[in-house]
Amino acid sequence: MQYLLFLTLLAVGLVAAQSVTVQKPIECVDTALLLRGLSSSDYKENPIWWGTEPGVTLSRYSLFVNEGTKSWTLIQFDEKLACVLGTGESSTQIFKGPKI
């Protein structure tokens, strides 16, 4: 009986752990245009984080935040094209250590 219960729980756990692919529309524009737009008077967002993706030529990510309104924008970009991966409100800094 315990063996059957264990197998049932194991099977349920394996099914629940499967990944899901989600498709959503992504808006892309000229990199310089998007960077100017994010820092303009409309959004006043500044980059607080910058990262690169290993093994991918010229692919960078950056998170822009407006400290006053708490709006944020996450982008992926290269020299020519920038894509908005997500935007939102109510950004909160959870890392309270020294600035990196």
MMTF fields as JSON, N, C-alpha, C and O atoms, coordinates in Angstrom:
{
  "mmtfVersion": "1.0.0",
  "mmtfProducer": "UNKNOWN",
  "numBonds": 399,
  "numAtoms": 400,
  "numGroups": 100,
  "numChains": 1,
  "numModels": 1,
  "chainsPerModel": [1],
  "groupsPerChain": [100],
  "chainIdList": ["A"],
  "bondAtomList": [4, 2, 8, 6, 12, 10, 16, 14, 20, 18, 24, 22, 28, 26, 32, 30, 36, 34, 40, 38, 44, 42, 48, 46, 52, 50, 56, 54, 60, 58, 64, 62, 68, 66, 72, 70, 76, 74, 80, 78, 84, 82, 88, 86, 92, 90, 96, 94, 100, 98, 104, 102, 108, 106, 112, 110, 116, 114, 120, 118, 124, 122, 128, 126, 132, 130, 136, 134, 140, 138, 144, 142, 148, 146, 152, 150, 156, 154, 160, 158, 164, 162, 168, 166, 172, 170, 176, 174, 180, 178, 184, 182, 188, 186, 192, 190, 196, 194, 200, 198, 204, 202, 208, 206, 212, 210, 216, 214, 220, 218, 224, 222, 228, 226, 232, 230, 236, 234, 240, 238, 244, 242, 248, 246, 252, 250, 256, 254, 260, 258, 264, 262, 268, 266, 272, 270, 276, 274, 280, 278, 284, 282, 288, 286, 292, 290, 296, 294, 300, 298, 304, 302, 308, 306, 312, 310, 316, 314, 320, 318, 324, 322, 328, 326, 332, 330, 336, 334, 340, 338, 344, 342, 348, 346, 352, 350, 356, 354, 360, 358, 364, 362, 368, 366, 372, 370, 376, 374, 380, 378, 384, 382, 388, 386, 392, 390, 396, 394],
  "bondOrderList": [1, 1, 1, 1, 1, 1, 1, 1, 1, 1, 1, 1, 1, 1, 1, 1, 1, 1, 1, 1, 1, 1, 1, 1, 1, 1, 1, 1, 1, 1, 1, 1, 1, 1, 1, 1, 1, 1, 1, 1, 1, 1, 1, 1, 1, 1, 1, 1, 1, 1, 1, 1, 1, 1, 1, 1, 1, 1, 1, 1, 1, 1, 1, 1, 1, 1, 1, 1, 1, 1, 1, 1, 1, 1, 1, 1, 1, 1, 1, 1, 1, 1, 1, 1, 1, 1, 1, 1, 1, 1, 1, 1, 1, 1, 1, 1, 1, 1, 1],
  "groupList": [{"groupName": "MET", "atomNameList": ["N", "CA", "C", "O"], "elementList": ["N", "C", "C", "O"], "formalChargeList": [0, 0, 0, 0], "bondAtomList": [1, 0, 2, 1, 3, 2], "bondOrderList": [1, 1, 2], "singleLetterCode": "M", "chemCompType": "L-PEPTIDE LINKING"}, {"groupName": "GLN", "atomNameList": ["N", "CA", "C", "O"], "elementList": ["N", "C", "C", "O"], "formalChargeList": [0, 0, 0, 0], "bondAtomList": [1, 0, 2, 1, 3, 2], "bondOrderList": [1, 1, 2], "singleLetterCode": "Q", "chemCompType": "L-PEPTIDE LINKING"}, {"groupName": "TYR", "atomNameList": ["N", "CA", "C", "O"], "elementList": ["N", "C", "C", "O"], "formalChargeList": [0, 0, 0, 0], "bondAtomList": [1, 0, 2, 1, 3, 2], "bondOrderList": [1, 1, 2], "singleLetterCode": "Y", "chemCompType": "L-PEPTIDE LINKING"}, {"groupName": "LEU", "atomNameList": ["N", "CA", "C", "O"], "elementList": ["N", "C", "C", "O"], "formalChargeList": [0, 0, 0, 0], "bondAtomList": [1, 0, 2, 1, 3, 2], "bondOrderList": [1, 1, 2], "singleLetterCode": "L", "chemCompType": "L-PEPTIDE LINKING"}, {"groupName": "PHE", "atomNameList": ["N", "CA", "C", "O"], "elementList": ["N", "C", "C", "O"], "formalChargeList": [0, 0, 0, 0], "bondAtomList": [1, 0, 2, 1, 3, 2], "bondOrderList": [1, 1, 2], "singleLetterCode": "F", "chemCompType": "L-PEPTIDE LINKING"}, {"groupName": "THR", "atomNameList": ["N", "CA", "C", "O"], "elementList": ["N", "C", "C", "O"], "formalChargeList": [0, 0, 0, 0], "bondAtomList": [1, 0, 2, 1, 3, 2], "bondOrderList": [1, 1, 2], "singleLetterCode": "T", "chemCompType": "L-PEPTIDE LINKING"}, {"groupName": "ALA", "atomNameList": ["N", "CA", "C", "O"], "elementList": ["N", "C", "C", "O"], "formalChargeList": [0, 0, 0, 0], "bondAtomList": [1, 0, 2, 1, 3, 2], "bondOrderList": [1, 1, 2], "singleLetterCode": "A", "chemCompType": "L-PEPTIDE LINKING"}, {"groupName": "VAL", "atomNameList": ["N", "CA", "C", "O"], "elementList": ["N", "C", "C", "O"], "formalChargeList": [0, 0, 0, 0], "bondAtomList": [1, 0, 2, 1, 3, 2], "bondOrderList": [1, 1, 2], "singleLetterCode": "V", "chemCompType": "L-PEPTIDE LINKING"}, {"groupName": "GLY", "atomNameList": ["N", "CA", "C", "O"], "elementList": ["N", "C", "C", "O"], "formalChargeList": [0, 0, 0, 0], "bondAtomList": [1, 0, 2, 1, 3, 2], "bondOrderList": [1, 1, 2], "singleLetterCode": "G", "chemCompType": "PEPTIDE LINKING"}, {"groupName": "SER", "atomNameList": ["N", "CA", "C", "O"], "elementList": ["N", "C", "C", "O"], "formalChargeList": [0, 0, 0, 0], "bondAtomList": [1, 0, 2, 1, 3, 2], "bondOrderList": [1, 1, 2], "singleLetterCode": "S", "chemCompType": "L-PEPTIDE LINKING"}, {"groupName": "LYS", "atomNameList": ["N", "CA", "C", "O"], "elementList": ["N", "C", "C", "O"], "formalChargeList": [0, 0, 0, 0], "bondAtomList": [1, 0, 2, 1, 3, 2], "bondOrderList": [1, 1, 2], "singleLetterCode": "K", "chemCompType": "L-PEPTIDE LINKING"}, {"groupName": "PRO", "atomNameList": ["N", "CA", "C", "O"], "elementList": ["N", "C", "C", "O"], "formalChargeList": [0, 0, 0, 0], "bondAtomList": [1, 0, 2, 1, 3, 2], "bondOrderList": [1, 1, 2], "singleLetterCode": "P", "chemCompType": "L-PEPTIDE LINKING"}, {"groupName": "ILE", "atomNameList": ["N", "CA", "C", "O"], "elementList": ["N", "C", "C", "O"], "formalChargeList": [0, 0, 0, 0], "bondAtomList": [1, 0, 2, 1, 3, 2], "bondOrderList": [1, 1, 2], "singleLetterCode": "I", "chemCompType": "L-PEPTIDE LINKING"}, {"groupName": "GLU", "atomNameList": ["N", "CA", "C", "O"], "elementList": ["N", "C", "C", "O"], "formalChargeList": [0, 0, 0, 0], "bondAtomList": [1, 0, 2, 1, 3, 2], "bondOrderList": [1, 1, 2], "singleLetterCode": "E", "chemCompType": "L-PEPTIDE LINKING"}, {"groupName": "CYS", "atomNameList": ["N", "CA", "C", "O"], "elementList": ["N", "C", "C", "O"], "formalChargeList": [0, 0, 0, 0], "bondAtomList": [1, 0, 2, 1, 3, 2], "bondOrderList": [1, 1, 2], "singleLetterCode": "C", "chemCompType": "L-PEPTIDE LINKING"}, {"groupName": "ASP", "atomNameList": ["N", "CA", "C", "O"], "elementList": ["N", "C", "C", "O"], "formalChargeList": [0, 0, 0, 0], "bondAtomList": [1, 0, 2, 1, 3, 2], "bondOrderList": [1, 1, 2], "singleLetterCode": "D", "chemCompType": "L-PEPTIDE LINKING"}, {"groupName": "ARG", "atomNameList": ["N", "CA", "C", "O"], "elementList": ["N", "C", "C", "O"], "formalChargeList": [0, 0, 0, 0], "bondAtomList": [1, 0, 2, 1, 3, 2], "bondOrderList": [1, 1, 2], "singleLetterCode": "R", "chemCompType": "L-PEPTIDE LINKING"}, {"groupName": "ASN", "atomNameList": ["N", "CA", "C", "O"], "elementList": ["N", "C", "C", "O"], "formalChargeList": [0, 0, 0, 0], "bondAtomList": [1, 0, 2, 1, 3, 2], "bondOrderList": [1, 1, 2], "singleLetterCode": "N", "chemCompType": "L-PEPTIDE LINKING"}, {"groupName": "TRP", "atomNameList": ["N", "CA", "C", "O"], "elementList": ["N", "C", "C", "O"], "formalChargeList": [0, 0, 0, 0], "bondAtomList": [1, 0, 2, 1, 3, 2], "bondOrderList": [1, 1, 2], "singleLetterCode": "W", "chemCompType": "L-PEPTIDE LINKING"}],
  "groupTypeList": [0, 1, 2, 3, 3, 4, 3, 5, 3, 3, 6, 7, 8, 3, 7, 6, 6, 1, 9, 7, 5, 7, 1, 10, 11, 12, 13, 14, 7, 15, 5, 6, 3, 3, 3, 16, 8, 3, 9, 9, 9, 15, 2, 10, 13, 17, 11, 12, 18, 18, 8, 5, 13, 11, 8, 7, 5, 3, 9, 16, 2, 9, 3, 4, 7, 17, 13, 8, 5, 10, 9, 18, 5, 3, 12, 1, 4, 15, 13, 10, 3, 6, 14, 7, 3, 8, 5, 8, 13, 9, 9, 5, 1, 12, 4, 10, 8, 11, 10, 12],
  "groupIdList": [1, 2, 3, 4, 5, 6, 7, 8, 9, 10, 11, 12, 13, 14, 15, 16, 17, 18, 19, 20, 21, 22, 23, 24, 25, 26, 27, 28, 29, 30, 31, 32, 33, 34, 35, 36, 37, 38, 39, 40, 41, 42, 43, 44, 45, 46, 47, 48, 49, 50, 51, 52, 53, 54, 55, 56, 57, 58, 59, 60, 61, 62, 63, 64, 65, 66, 67, 68, 69, 70, 71, 72, 73, 74, 75, 76, 77, 78, 79, 80, 81, 82, 83, 84, 85, 86, 87, 88, 89, 90, 91, 92, 93, 94, 95, 96, 97, 98, 99, 100],
  "secStructList": [7, 2, 2, 2, 2, 2, 2, 2, 2, 2, 2, 2, 2, 2, 2, 2, 6, 7, 7, 7, 7, 7, 7, 7, 7, 7, 3, 3, 3, 3, 2, 2, 2, 2, 2, 2, 2, 2, 2, 1, 6, 6, 6, 7, 7, 3, 3, 3, 3, 3, 3, 3, 7, 6, 6, 1, 6, 6, 7, 3, 3, 3, 3, 3, 3, 7, 6, 6, 6, 7, 7, 3, 3, 3, 3, 3, 3, 7, 1, 1, 3, 3, 3, 3, 3, 3, 3, 3, 1, 7, 7, 7, 7, 7, 7, 7, 1, 1, 7, 7],
  "xCoordList": [0.823, 0.0, 0.871, 0.633, 1.875, 2.761, 3.53, 3.788, 3.887, 4.602, 3.733, 4.228, 2.463, 1.533, 1.344, 1.293, 1.239, 1.112, 2.355, 2.251, 3.532, 4.778, 4.839, 5.207, 4.483, 4.496, 3.51, 3.803, 2.354, 1.355, 1.871, 1.747, 2.446, 2.999, 4.161, 4.303, 4.988, 6.107, 5.596, 6.119, 4.604, 4.047, 3.424, 3.612, 2.693, 2.081, 3.164, 3.036, 4.218, 5.326, 6.018, 6.372, 6.218, 6.87, 6.012, 6.532, 4.72, 3.817, 3.798, 3.807, 3.772, 3.716, 5.007, 4.982, 6.125, 7.419, 7.724, 8.774, 6.865, 7.127, 7.064, 6.261, 7.931, 7.973, 6.835, 6.247, 6.552, 5.498, 6.103, 6.857, 5.791, 6.242, 5.132, 3.985, 5.492, 4.53, 4.964, 6.142, 4.037, 4.327, 3.619, 2.434, 4.369, 3.754, 4.365, 5.514, 3.614, 4.158, 5.263, 5.154, 6.311, 7.445, 7.585, 7.626, 7.658, 7.823, 9.313, 10.015, 9.799, 11.202, 11.302, 10.51, 12.287, 12.54, 14.051, 14.833, 14.445, 15.839, 16.363, 15.699, 17.545, 18.108, 18.24, 17.802, 18.836, 19.038, 17.704, 17.59, 16.699, 15.373, 14.75, 14.205, 14.832, 14.251, 14.991, 14.357, 16.316, 17.084, 16.776, 16.659, 16.643, 16.258, 14.858, 14.609, 13.945, 12.562, 12.429, 11.647, 13.183, 13.1, 13.617, 13.104, 14.636, 15.198, 14.539, 14.884, 13.594, 12.93, 12.033, 11.869, 11.464, 10.59, 9.31, 8.649, 8.946, 7.737, 7.901, 6.991, 9.067, 9.275, 10.302, 10.135, 11.34, 12.412, 12.97, 13.249, 13.127, 13.681, 15.178, 15.631, 15.931, 17.375, 17.79, 17.156, 18.853, 19.286, 19.865, 20.702, 19.403, 19.954, 20.673, 21.345, 20.535, 21.177, 21.463, 20.696, 22.583, 23.008, 23.639, 24.462, 23.286, 23.87, 24.0, 23.333, 24.876, 25.055, 24.722, 24.809, 24.346, 24.009, 25.217, 25.658, 25.772, 26.957, 26.698, 25.655, 27.661, 27.581, 26.718, 26.587, 26.126, 25.282, 25.936, 26.104, 26.298, 26.981, 26.091, 24.963, 26.587, 25.947, 24.556, 23.77, 24.24, 22.93, 23.087, 23.777, 22.437, 22.508, 21.108, 20.131, 21.043, 19.783, 19.989, 21.089, 18.933, 19.024, 17.652, 16.612, 17.688, 16.474, 16.502, 17.433, 15.479, 15.342, 14.257, 13.215, 14.496, 13.539, 13.429, 14.424, 12.215, 11.985, 11.839, 10.865, 12.801, 12.811, 11.591, 11.133, 11.066, 9.921, 8.599, 7.838, 8.312, 7.026, 7.047, 5.993, 8.247, 8.446, 8.08, 7.875, 7.993, 7.768, 9.072, 10.152, 8.974, 10.172, 9.971, 8.845, 11.099, 11.103, 12.314, 13.434, 12.098, 13.181, 13.348, 12.388, 14.586, 14.822, 15.958, 16.82, 15.937, 17.04, 17.439, 16.584, 18.736, 19.148, 20.534, 21.303, 20.827, 22.173, 22.454, 21.797, 23.401, 23.791, 22.658, 22.582, 21.779, 20.783, 19.344, 18.548, 19.005, 17.614, 17.439, 18.255, 16.366, 16.043, 14.601, 13.709, 14.379, 13.049, 12.639, 13.435, 11.398, 10.851, 10.314, 9.368, 10.928, 10.514, 9.415, 8.639, 9.358, 8.32, 8.337, 9.371, 7.197, 7.073, 6.145, 5.361, 6.239, 5.341, 5.465, 6.129, 4.813, 4.788, 5.177, 5.326, 5.335, 5.603, 6.896, 6.928, 7.963, 9.24, 9.726, 9.547, 10.338, 10.851, 12.242, 12.451, 13.178, 14.537, 14.568, 14.306, 14.889, 14.916, 16.337, 16.52, 17.34, 18.73, 19.116, 19.17, 19.376, 19.679, 21.161, 21.552, 21.99, 23.435, 24.088, 23.4, 25.403, 26.103, 25.77, 25.465, 25.828, 25.574, 26.61, 27.79, 26.157, 27.068, 27.244, 27.978],
  "yCoordList": [-1.189, 0.0, 1.257, 2.183, 1.283, 2.442, 2.594, 3.71, 1.474, 1.498, 2.138, 2.936, 1.8, 2.356, 3.852, 4.619, 4.27, 5.685, 6.458, 7.554, 5.877, 6.505, 6.682, 7.753, 5.649, 5.736, 6.774, 7.487, 6.862, 7.853, 9.265, 10.129, 9.503, 10.827, 11.169, 12.317, 10.186, 10.404, 10.779, 11.708, 10.086, 10.372, 11.761, 12.485, 12.144, 13.473, 14.541, 15.569, 14.315, 15.265, 15.446, 16.568, 14.37, 14.467, 15.229, 16.02, 15.002, 15.711, 17.197, 18.031, 17.537, 18.938, 19.683, 20.909, 18.994, 19.639, 19.924, 20.498, 19.553, 19.761, 21.244, 21.991, 21.657, 23.064, 23.403, 22.528, 24.679, 25.188, 26.272, 27.112, 26.269, 27.306, 28.332, 27.986, 29.607, 30.689, 31.592, 31.928, 31.979, 32.909, 34.221, 34.242, 35.332, 36.638, 37.58, 37.397, 38.583, 39.523, 40.377, 40.807, 40.612, 41.431, 42.588, 42.374, 43.803, 44.994, 45.321, 45.407, 45.504, 45.831, 47.082, 47.278, 47.929, 49.154, 49.395, 48.613, 50.471, 50.876, 51.097, 51.743, 50.565, 50.64, 52.075, 52.388, 52.949, 54.34, 55.024, 55.793, 54.746, 55.336, 54.884, 55.702, 53.592, 53.091, 53.64, 54.036, 53.666, 54.179, 55.649, 56.062, 56.44, 57.853, 57.965, 58.806, 57.127, 57.175, 56.829, 57.454, 55.844, 55.448, 56.538, 56.71, 57.276, 58.326, 59.68, 60.645, 59.772, 61.042, 61.481, 60.767, 62.655, 63.202, 62.389, 62.504, 61.571, 60.75, 59.637, 59.386, 58.966, 57.823, 58.088, 57.613, 58.826, 59.149, 57.906, 57.923, 56.827, 55.594, 55.54, 55.907, 55.083, 54.967, 53.52, 52.8, 53.08, 51.693, 51.465, 52.234, 50.391, 50.039, 48.698, 48.321, 47.975, 46.67, 46.436, 46.848, 45.767, 45.482, 44.1, 43.808, 43.25, 41.914, 41.454, 41.967, 40.471, 39.888, 38.403, 37.769, 37.865, 36.461, 35.723, 36.047, 34.74, 34.047, 33.302, 32.673, 33.388, 32.654, 33.287, 32.729, 34.433, 35.115, 36.456, 37.299, 36.646, 37.857, 39.081, 39.101, 40.084, 41.39, 41.367, 42.289, 40.344, 40.318, 40.773, 40.14, 41.876, 42.448, 42.652, 42.764, 42.695, 42.941, 44.118, 44.321, 44.895, 45.994, 46.231, 46.087, 46.596, 46.933, 48.425, 48.927, 49.132, 50.574, 50.806, 50.151, 51.745, 52.031, 53.536, 54.258, 53.994, 55.372, 55.328, 54.78, 55.901, 55.842, 56.537, 56.14, 57.562, 58.302, 57.597, 57.435, 57.171, 56.535, 55.028, 54.393, 54.444, 52.995, 52.204, 50.993, 52.871, 52.144, 51.471, 51.921, 50.383, 49.674, 49.107, 48.86, 48.904, 48.317, 47.409, 47.823, 46.169, 45.219, 45.074, 44.768, 45.296, 45.219, 44.245, 43.982, 43.721, 42.959, 43.71, 44.109, 43.899, 44.729, 44.357, 43.67, 44.834, 44.777, 46.143, 47.121, 46.224, 47.511, 48.175, 49.402, 47.371, 47.925, 47.825, 48.736, 46.745, 46.463, 46.252, 45.593, 46.82, 46.652, 46.185, 46.695, 45.206, 44.639, 44.788, 44.546, 45.187, 45.324, 43.958, 43.442, 43.38, 42.069, 42.17, 41.235, 43.312, 43.491, 44.901, 45.569, 45.349, 46.654, 46.502, 45.556, 47.44, 47.347, 48.528, 49.521, 48.398, 49.434, 48.813, 47.596, 49.645, 49.211, 48.415, 47.405, 48.865, 48.17, 48.339, 49.392, 47.296, 47.308, 46.702, 45.618, 47.391, 46.854, 45.902, 46.299, 44.636, 43.649, 43.399, 42.852, 43.794, 43.628, 44.862, 45.97, 44.676, 45.798, 45.931, 46.753, 45.132, 45.185, 46.361, 47.271, 46.344, 47.437, 47.493, 46.468, 48.674, 48.839, 48.03, 48.018, 47.355, 46.572, 47.217, 46.701],
  "zCoordList": [0.0, 0.0, 0.0, -0.775, 0.871, 0.92, -0.395, -0.844, -0.998, -2.268, -3.352, -4.147, -3.391, -4.366, -4.144, -5.106, -2.899, -2.568, -3.01, -3.562, -2.763, -3.18, -4.694, -5.176, -5.442, -6.906, -7.42, -8.38, -6.794, -7.197, -6.957, -7.825, -5.786, -5.486, -6.408, -6.829, -6.722, -7.64, -9.027, -9.642, -9.519, -10.844, -10.89, -11.868, -9.861, -9.8, -9.768, -10.432, -9.014, -8.937, -10.269, -10.631, -11.003, -12.308, -13.309, -14.095, -13.288, -14.195, -13.857, -14.762, -12.595, -12.174, -12.483, -12.596, -12.622, -12.827, -14.292, -14.581, -15.219, -16.631, -16.968, -16.41, -17.894, -18.28, -19.243, -19.878, -19.327, -20.2, -21.081, -20.59, -22.356, -23.275, -23.439, -23.721, -23.257, -23.378, -24.526, -24.639, -25.363, -26.439, -26.151, -25.816, -26.287, -26.113, -27.138, -27.537, -27.566, -28.547, -27.923, -26.774, -28.681, -28.25, -29.231, -30.443, -28.719, -29.545, -29.675, -28.668, -30.899, -31.15, -32.013, -32.936, -31.703, -32.459, -32.512, -31.972, -33.158, -33.207, -31.786, -30.975, -31.483, -30.126, -29.631, -28.524, -30.434, -30.009, -29.723, -28.768, -30.545, -30.355, -29.029, -28.289, -28.733, -27.487, -26.263, -25.284, -26.312, -25.173, -24.911, -23.758, -25.976, -25.813, -25.234, -24.369, -25.702, -25.233, -23.754, -23.036, -23.3, -21.887, -20.958, -19.852, -21.405, -20.546, -20.763, -20.081, -21.7, -21.995, -20.848, -19.859, -20.997, -19.955, -19.784, -18.752, -20.771, -20.642, -19.607, -18.818, -19.607, -18.713, -17.608, -16.485, -17.911, -16.959, -16.266, -15.067, -17.038, -16.496, -16.776, -17.861, -15.798, -15.916, -15.711, -14.939, -16.395, -16.229, -14.833, -14.361, -14.178, -12.872, -12.914, -11.954, -14.025, -14.176, -15.648, -16.518, -15.913, -17.281, -17.281, -16.413, -18.216, -18.304, -19.736, -20.635, -19.938, -21.265, -21.213, -20.162, -22.352, -22.456, -23.02, -24.123, -22.303, -22.78, -24.082, -24.263, -24.972, -26.225, -27.29, -28.379, -27.015, -28.001, -28.322, -27.44, -29.574, -29.988, -29.831, -30.324, -29.156, -29.007, -28.379, -28.599, -27.612, -26.966, -25.521, -24.722, -25.209, -23.865, -23.312, -24.052, -21.994, -21.3, -20.361, -19.848, -20.131, -19.188, -18.555, -19.198, -17.278, -16.548, -16.259, -15.629, -16.72, -16.513, -15.473, -15.506, -14.537, -13.475, -13.263, -13.319, -13.02, -12.598, -11.085, -10.568, -10.373, -8.908, -8.293, -7.222, -8.955, -8.416, -8.608, -7.654, -9.84, -10.134, -9.933, -9.89, -9.807, -9.647, -10.89, -10.808, -12.057, -13.304, -13.711, -13.328, -14.494, -14.941, -16.338, -16.768, -17.05, -18.383, -18.502, -18.204, -18.938, -19.174, -20.676, -21.384, -21.176, -22.62, -22.93, -22.091, -24.147, -24.724, -25.984, -26.775, -26.166, -27.298, -27.802, -27.13, -29.009, -29.572, -30.17, -29.813, -31.054, -31.634, -32.431, -32.49, -33.042, -33.954, -33.455, -33.686, -32.784, -32.464, -30.954, -30.31, -30.407, -28.988, -28.858, -29.536, -27.978, -27.782, -26.321, -25.414, -26.108, -24.764, -24.34, -24.935, -23.305, -22.807, -21.759, -21.566, -21.085, -20.076, -19.523, -19.531, -19.047, -18.406, -17.212, -17.139, -16.277, -15.145, -14.212, -14.51, -13.083, -12.052, -10.719, -10.606, -9.736, -8.364, -8.224, -7.521, -8.888, -8.72, -7.287, -6.675, -6.768, -5.4, -5.409, -5.953, -4.816, -4.703, -3.532, -2.397, -3.8, -2.73, -2.224, -1.136, -3.003, -2.578, -1.764, -2.299, -0.508, 0.392, 0.697, 1.526, 0.034, 0.273, -0.443, -0.905, -0.534, -1.208, -2.689, -3.3, -3.26, -4.693, -5.467, -5.118, -6.519, -7.351, -8.696, -9.538]
}
